[in-house]
Amino acid sequence: MANVSVIGCGHMGSALIRGLSRSDSHRIAAGDVDPDALEPIAGLVAETTTDPAAAAANAEFVFAALTPEVVLPAVADLGLGADQTLVSTAAGVSTDQLAAVTDARVVRIMPNLAAEWGEMATAVTGPGVSPELLALLEEVGVAVELEESLMDTATALNGSGPAFVFYFIRALQEAAMECGLDRREARLLATQTFKGAAEMVLHTDEELDSLIDSVCTPGGTTIEGMRIFEDSALETTVGEAVEAARERSAELAEEAGDE
């Protein structure tokens, strides 16, 4: 059983709490200066407090689910010791910046909200990465250890990526509604199709082009739709979206360093 603290109980912190609490095998303390943020997760944790330092005091792993502009002063105020591991979710804030304000072992992760259902994709970096932490993260999804120089790219991919996926699901849903499906039917079919396709990718080593070809029967319906994508600037647009998110992650690091 790990002794875990989550500091910051907004969307990401709450998703981590809900995911980790599913196993009922950890003691979780939640800290947030806003008591309203603690209310929804109070029944899932052993302790809630508006004093983050108190929540973190006895934790083996302290997750700082905080925004880039507040994470450094907030971590400094926690007073963590060398026997603790700080795990920051703040986009763009480097492990060197974090290490300068704490005595704890430092880890930086880029998670996403699917932690709540045990389906999170997490990029992990830092000198404090341990097998125990990786095992903890893998309870709520998949963890991939990266060089820190790649974390801005991971931020754009698995951090921002869910919003891009939601956008595409919505586009499929609305297109189906234009063709006669009601909202509930369109949403369910679009979402399950996305989930099923993702499961196929996860369970095979086939190249994505090969998987596309397996659906595109010559003279069939799918190939007609794919021609529209292939004749569009979709791949360029996706690349620009990822690059814009990656660049913003790098800017956040500079802004955090200037404060």
N, C-alpha and C positions, 0 to 999 in steps of 0.2 A: 504494500500500500504506500503510495506517494503522498506526501504532505504538500499540497498545492495551494498557491494563492493567486487570485486573479484580481489585478488592480485596474479598474476601469470596466464598468459593466454596461457599456453601450452595446451596439449590435455585435461587434466581434467578441468582446469579453463575454457577453451572455451566450453566444454560440459555443464558445469554448467550454463554458460551465455546463451547458446542457449536454454537450457531447461527452465530456469527461464524467459527468454524473450518471451516464447510462450504465456504466459498469458497476457502480456502487462500490468501488474498491479503493477509492481515494478520499482523503479528508480534504475538503475544499473550503477555503476561506475567501470571501469576496469583499473587496474594499472599493468604495466610491464616495467622493465627497457629496454627491447628490443622493439623498435617501430615496428619491423616487426611482432611481436607476436600480437600486437594490431590491425593491419590492417584488418585481416579477420573478426573480431567481431565489428568493429567500428560502423557499421550500426545498431547494436542490442542494444547498450547501450546509456545512456545519456551523458557519459563522458569517454574519454580515456586519460591516462596520463602516462608518463614515470617516474612520481614521485609517487611511491606507497603510501607514507604517505599522499599526497594530495587526492588520490582516497579514502583512508580510513577515512579521517578526519570526515566526517559527516554521516558515515554509522552506521546503527543500528546493522547490521550483516556484519562482515568482514571475507570473505572466503580466507584463505591463502592456495592456491593451489600450494604448493611449495614442493620441494624435501627435504628429511630429512636432508641433509648436509647443506642446506642454511636456513631452516625455522626459527631456533632460532634467529640468528642475524637479519634476515629480519623482524621478528615480533617485536623484540626489537626496531628497527628503526621506526616502524609505530607510536609509541607514543600513543597508544590507551588508552582511559579512562575507568573508572569503569562502565560507562553507556553503554558501547559497548560490543558486544559478538564476540569473536574471534572463528572462526570455521576452524580448521586445518585439511587438508587431508593428512598430511605427515605420511607415514607408520612408525610405531615403535616409534614415538616421543610422550612421555606421556603427560598427562595434567599437571602433576607436573612440568615437564621440561618447558612447555609452560608458566605456571603460574609464573615461576620464572623470566620471561623476559617481562611480560606485566601486566598492571593493569586491563585489560579487563576481563570479565567473559570468561571462557575457555571451549571450546567444541572440542572434537576430533571426526572426522568421518572417515569412510572408505567407500568411494563412488565407483562408476565405470562409465565408459564412456557412458552407456545407459541413463544418465541424459539428453542427447541431445534430446532424443525422449520421455522423460517422463517415462522411464522404469528402472530407476536406483534402485539398491538394496543398501541400506545404513545402515551401523552399526554406532551407535551413543553412545558416552559416555562423561561424564564430569559434573562438577558442574554447568556449564552454560546452560545445556539443559533446554529449556522452551517449553511450548505448542506452542508458536509463531514460534520457530525455527522448531519444528517437523512439523508444518503445512506447513512451507516453503519447507522443504525437501520433504514432501509428494506431493508437486506439481510436482516434477520431478521423482517420483517413490514411493518406499516403504522404510520406516525408522523403524529400530528395535533398541531399546535402550538396551545396554548391560553393564555388569560390565566391567571395564577397563581391568581386567585380561584376558578377552576373546577377546580383540581386535586383538591380533596377529592371532588368529584363524580366525576371521572375515576377516582380511587382506588376508589370504590365500584362503578363500572361495569366498566372493563376490568381493574382490579387484582383486585378481589374477584369479579368476574363469572364467571371460569372455575369457581370452586367452586359458584356458583349453577347453572351449566350442568351440572356433574357431578351435582349433586343431582337435576336434572330427568331426566337420562339414566338415573340409577339408578332413579328412580320409574317411568319407562317400562319399564326392564328388569324390575323386580320385578313390575309389573302383567302383563307378557307371560308371565313365569314362572308366575304364578298361573293363567294361562289355558293352560298346557301346554308352552310353549317351554322348552328347557333353557337354562342360564345363558349358554353360549357363543353360542347362536343369538340369544337376547334381547339380549345386550350388543352384538353385531355389528350387528344390524338397528336397534337404537335409536340407536347411535352414528353409523352411516352415514346414517340418516335425518336426524339433527341436522346433520351435515356437509353433506348435500345441500341441505337447506333453507337453511342459511346461505349456501351458494354461490349459490343462486337469488336471495337478497336482494342479495348483492354484485354480481350481474351484471345487475340490472334497476333501473330508476327507479320501478317500480310501487310504489304505496303498500302498506303491509303489510296493510291491510284488504282490498285487492283481491287480494293473494296468498292470503289466507285464503279469500276467496270462490271463488277458482279451484279450490280443493281440495274445497270444501263443495258437492258436487252436491246439488241439492234432493232430499229423500227418501232420500239416501244414508247411508253409515256415518259419515263425518267430521262431518256437521252434528249428529248425535246426540251425539257426544263433545264437540263445541264447546259444546253447550247446557249441559253439566255445568260447563265452565269459566266460561261466561257467568253462570251462576246462583250461582257460588261467589264467594269473596272473593279470588280468586287475584291479580288486578291490585293490589288493596290490599296484599296480603301482600308481593308483589314490591316495591312502592313502599316499604313499611316496611323491608324488608331493605336496599334501596339507601340509604335515609335513615339507618339505623342505622350502616352502614359509613361513610357520609359524615361523620356526627357523630363517629365514633371517629377518623377521620383528622384532624379539626379538634382533637380532644382531644390527639392525639399531638403536634401542633405546640405546644400550650400546655405539655405535659409536657417536651418537649425544651427549650423556652425557660426553664423553671424550673430546669434542671440546671446 
